[in-house]
Amino acid sequence: MSRDVYLIGTGPGGMSARAKEVLARCEKTIDLGREGLSPQKAAEAVREAGAQASALLLPGSGLREIAQLMPLLEGFSVTPLPSVRPEDLFAAQRGIPPQEMAQLPPDAPGSALEVAVRTHAYTLQQTDAAKEACALLSDHGLGQLRAAVAEAFGTPQQRVTEDVCAALARRTFGAALLCVQNAHPMQAPLRTCIPDGDFVRGEVPMTKAEVRAAAVGKLRLSPESVVYDIGCGTGSVAVEAALQAKAGRVFAIDKKWEAIALTEQNRRRFGTWNIETVYGAAPQVLDHLPAPDAVFLGGSSGAVEPILETVALKNPHARLVASCASMETLAALSAAAVRFPDAEMVQVSVARTHLRGAHHLLCAQNPVFLFSFTLSGEETH
């Protein structure tokens, strides 16, 4: 009689109802993340345990580990149970293309919902106020759009109600997943070289407007790009990247809580809800993030090489742009960049005018070096 092994993802989507039920009856539970086990060691532990039913708890969605573990568990009856967010599961079931949808966090205000609905074919949000959301859209001239309200989504008690927003605004719902469809979305405005004064500022560093515009341009983003902003500071680069990658995701990463708080404020200020803040130091916090298409390195804390190695493992064709103002970081980036055939190194010097009496005088800003290259060493366009 074959033994059962359940591969359970524990990431942002949480465990499904079935995964929780399975876990409760497993004789042996092995947490790969907490115990620091490789897939090979975990498979050996399952064989040594000899349990009739074992559960392997996997970090993140678990998809990568599932692919690695399946061939290592021959002879077992293996059931993958990855962690998938309700929004992603709903979109997959409905065949919604990722590049045509916006996913808003539960705390996104009504103004952000309205902008997303106007500019995307599909907008998804988990909310306790689906009725109020539909009423707001109706009040702002969008009552004719069709929407689906999925209560208790992903459970046996699931109930999906579909109608135009104006009709749904007259219904009462519990906690639900709201999906609004717009057959004719307009294009969201694109901003670049946003004035520094438009951002909420603090004591953490900020990439200035002219340097930021050059850096984001060199990232060569598409509307669906997945972007890392490592050492995000105030989040100014993350904001401009998010405005270009409207259907993508931008992960703003910093090891300072003040920087995370400022980035959250600027995320709200600009309505760039496709930014997700990540507290911690790179490269450690990168392990469970989706593979990036582009990376902006604004602060490395001396870990340039480990960061490059980690990003290369996740996507060897990722585009990387790094900025530096200190000679120490310049030396580290110069040493790293020489092995990439398409590497480009430029110095950006900016002088701004300031009014002194009746005259406008030039005031030089600190020079900044920008390094840009593709990790594969191949030119991308």
PyMOL commands that set and color helices and strands:
alter all, ss='L'
color gray80, all
select helices_A, chain A and resi 17-25+32-35+39-49+63-73+86-94+98-100+110-119+130-142+165-168+196-198+209-219+236-244+257-270+284-286+304-314+327-337
alter helices_A, ss='H'
color red, helices_A
select strands_A, chain A and resi 4-9+28-31+53-58+77-81+101-104+122-127+146-151+159-164+176-181+226-230+249-254+275-279+294-297+319-324+344-348+351-356+359-364+368-374
alter strands_A, ss='S'
color yellow, strands_A
deselect
rebuild
show_as cartoon
